[in-house]
C-alpha cells in the first residue's frame, strides 16, 4: 500500500520542479513587458 513515505518521496520531486520553475522565471522588466500592456 502507498502511505506517507511514498507520498513524501513524490512530493520532493514536485517541490524541486516548482522551485526550479520559480527561480528561472523572468520578471516583467527582464521579459521586456511594457507598462500597461
SEZA-618181 format. One record per atom (N, C-alpha, C, O): residue number from 1; residue in one letter; atom name; y, x, z. Coordinates in nm, 3 decimals. Last residue first. Layout:
# residues N
> NUM, A, CA, Y, X, Z .
...
# end
This chain:
# residues 37
> 37, X, N, 4.697, 0.047, -2.048 .
> 37, X, CA, 4.606, 0.016, -2.159 .
> 37, X, C, 4.495, -0.074, -2.113 .
> 37, X, O, 4.408, -0.111, -2.193 .
> 36, X, N, 4.871, 0.140, -1.860 .
> 36, X, CA, 4.888, 0.003, -1.905 .
> 36, X, C, 4.796, -0.036, -2.019 .
> 36, X, O, 4.815, -0.141, -2.080 .
> 35, X, N, 4.864, 0.474, -1.972 .
> 35, X, CA, 4.902, 0.380, -1.867 .
> 35, X, C, 4.924, 0.242, -1.927 .
> 35, X, O, 4.988, 0.228, -2.032 .
> 34, X, N, 4.580, 0.588, -2.160 .
> 34, X, CA, 4.724, 0.563, -2.148 .
> 34, X, C, 4.751, 0.461, -2.038 .
> 34, X, O, 4.669, 0.372, -2.013 .
> 33, X, N, 4.338, 0.826, -2.091 .
> 33, X, CA, 4.366, 0.683, -2.095 .
> 33, X, C, 4.516, 0.662, -2.071 .
> 33, X, O, 4.571, 0.714, -1.974 .
> 32, X, N, 4.222, 1.080, -2.091 .
> 32, X, CA, 4.333, 1.051, -2.181 .
> 32, X, C, 4.363, 0.903, -2.196 .
> 32, X, O, 4.410, 0.860, -2.301 .
> 31, X, N, 4.040, 1.166, -1.912 .
> 31, X, CA, 3.987, 1.097, -2.029 .
> 31, X, C, 4.096, 1.062, -2.129 .
> 31, X, O, 4.066, 1.020, -2.241 .
> 30, X, N, 4.204, 1.269, -1.714 .
> 30, X, CA, 4.117, 1.361, -1.787 .
> 30, X, C, 4.063, 1.298, -1.915 .
> 30, X, O, 4.043, 1.367, -2.015 .
> 29, X, N, 4.320, 1.029, -1.623 .
> 29, X, CA, 4.404, 1.133, -1.683 .
> 29, X, C, 4.320, 1.230, -1.766 .
> 29, X, O, 4.360, 1.268, -1.876 .
> 28, X, N, 4.100, 0.894, -1.519 .
> 28, X, CA, 4.174, 0.835, -1.630 .
> 28, X, C, 4.258, 0.940, -1.701 .
> 28, X, O, 4.266, 0.941, -1.823 .
> 27, X, N, 3.837, 1.138, -1.464 .
> 27, X, CA, 3.944, 1.050, -1.418 .
> 27, X, C, 4.013, 0.990, -1.540 .
> 27, X, O, 3.986, 1.032, -1.653 .
> 26, X, N, 3.486, 1.141, -1.544 .
> 26, X, CA, 3.624, 1.187, -1.564 .
> 26, X, C, 3.721, 1.087, -1.502 .
> 26, X, O, 3.692, 0.968, -1.490 .
> 25, X, N, 3.192, 1.211, -1.362 .
> 25, X, CA, 3.279, 1.111, -1.424 .
> 25, X, C, 3.423, 1.162, -1.431 .
> 25, X, O, 3.474, 1.219, -1.334 .
> 24, X, N, 3.022, 1.374, -1.225 .
> 24, X, CA, 3.054, 1.411, -1.362 .
> 24, X, C, 3.150, 1.316, -1.432 .
> 24, X, O, 3.186, 1.338, -1.547 .
> 23, X, N, 2.987, 1.249, -0.980 .
> 23, X, CA, 3.050, 1.382, -0.984 .
> 23, X, C, 3.095, 1.419, -1.125 .
> 23, X, O, 3.196, 1.488, -1.142 .
> 22, X, N, 2.849, 1.017, -1.052 .
> 22, X, CA, 2.981, 1.007, -0.992 .
> 22, X, C, 3.056, 1.140, -1.001 .
> 22, X, O, 3.176, 1.141, -1.028 .
> 21, X, N, 2.608, 1.124, -1.148 .
> 21, X, CA, 2.692, 1.039, -1.234 .
> 21, X, C, 2.835, 1.034, -1.181 .
> 21, X, O, 2.930, 1.046, -1.258 .
> 20, X, N, 2.513, 1.254, -0.921 .
> 20, X, CA, 2.538, 1.330, -1.043 .
> 20, X, C, 2.629, 1.253, -1.137 .
> 20, X, O, 2.718, 1.311, -1.199 .
> 19, X, N, 2.483, 1.036, -0.747 .
> 19, X, CA, 2.578, 1.142, -0.714 .
> 19, X, C, 2.612, 1.224, -0.837 .
> 19, X, O, 2.728, 1.261, -0.857 .
> 18, X, N, 2.283, 0.892, -0.882 .
> 18, X, CA, 2.414, 0.831, -0.859 .
> 18, X, C, 2.519, 0.936, -0.828 .
> 18, X, O, 2.632, 0.926, -0.877 .
> 17, X, N, 2.070, 1.075, -0.872 .
> 17, X, CA, 2.124, 1.032, -1.000 .
> 17, X, C, 2.262, 0.972, -0.986 .
> 17, X, O, 2.350, 0.997, -1.069 .
> 16, X, N, 2.028, 1.083, -0.596 .
> 16, X, CA, 2.066, 1.205, -0.667 .
> 16, X, C, 2.126, 1.172, -0.803 .
> 16, X, O, 2.223, 1.234, -0.845 .
> 15, X, N, 1.950, 0.816, -0.551 .
> 15, X, CA, 2.074, 0.868, -0.492 .
> 15, X, C, 2.121, 0.994, -0.562 .
> 15, X, O, 2.240, 1.012, -0.585 .
> 14, X, N, 1.706, 0.812, -0.689 .
> 14, X, CA, 1.814, 0.721, -0.729 .
> 14, X, C, 1.947, 0.771, -0.676 .
> 14, X, O, 2.047, 0.769, -0.748 .
> 13, X, N, 1.561, 1.002, -0.542 .
> 13, X, CA, 1.587, 1.022, -0.684 .
> 13, X, C, 1.701, 0.936, -0.734 .
> 13, X, O, 1.784, 0.981, -0.813 .
> 12, X, N, 1.553, 0.872, -0.292 .
> 12, X, CA, 1.615, 1.005, -0.305 .
> 12, X, C, 1.650, 1.032, -0.451 .
> 12, X, O, 1.759, 1.080, -0.480 .
> 11, X, N, 1.404, 0.643, -0.335 .
> 11, X, CA, 1.548, 0.630, -0.311 .
> 11, X, C, 1.619, 0.763, -0.327 .
> 11, X, O, 1.734, 0.767, -0.371 .
> 10, X, N, 1.142, 0.735, -0.350 .
> 10, X, CA, 1.206, 0.682, -0.471 .
> 10, X, C, 1.358, 0.674, -0.455 .
> 10, X, O, 1.432, 0.697, -0.551 .
> 9, X, N, 1.107, 0.806, -0.083 .
> 9, X, CA, 1.089, 0.907, -0.187 .
> 9, X, C, 1.154, 0.862, -0.318 .
> 9, X, O, 1.213, 0.943, -0.389 .
> 8, X, N, 1.140, 0.561, 0.044 .
> 8, X, CA, 1.237, 0.668, 0.069 .
> 8, X, C, 1.228, 0.775, -0.039 .
> 8, X, O, 1.329, 0.829, -0.082 .
> 7, X, N, 0.913, 0.429, -0.048 .
> 7, X, CA, 1.045, 0.376, -0.081 .
> 7, X, C, 1.153, 0.482, -0.062 .
> 7, X, O, 1.246, 0.491, -0.142 .
> 6, X, N, 0.712, 0.575, 0.071 .
> 6, X, CA, 0.723, 0.577, -0.076 .
> 6, X, C, 0.858, 0.522, -0.120 .
> 6, X, O, 0.912, 0.567, -0.222 .
> 5, X, N, 0.771, 0.516, 0.343 .
> 5, X, CA, 0.768, 0.654, 0.293 .
> 5, X, C, 0.782, 0.661, 0.142 .
> 5, X, O, 0.857, 0.745, 0.091 .
> 4, X, N, 0.743, 0.241, 0.373 .
> 4, X, CA, 0.875, 0.302, 0.387 .
> 4, X, C, 0.879, 0.443, 0.330 .
> 4, X, O, 0.981, 0.484, 0.274 .
> 3, X, N, 0.488, 0.169, 0.130 .
> 3, X, CA, 0.560, 0.148, 0.255 .
> 3, X, C, 0.694, 0.217, 0.255 .
> 3, X, O, 0.750, 0.247, 0.149 .
> 2, X, N, 0.228, 0.032, -0.059 .
> 2, X, CA, 0.356, 0.101, -0.058 .
> 2, X, C, 0.431, 0.066, 0.071 .
> 2, X, O, 0.435, -0.049, 0.113 .
> 1, X, N, -0.119, 0.083, 0.000 .
> 1, X, CA, 0.000, 0.000, 0.000 .
> 1, X, C, 0.125, 0.087, 0.000 .
> 1, X, O, 0.127, 0.198, 0.052 .
# end
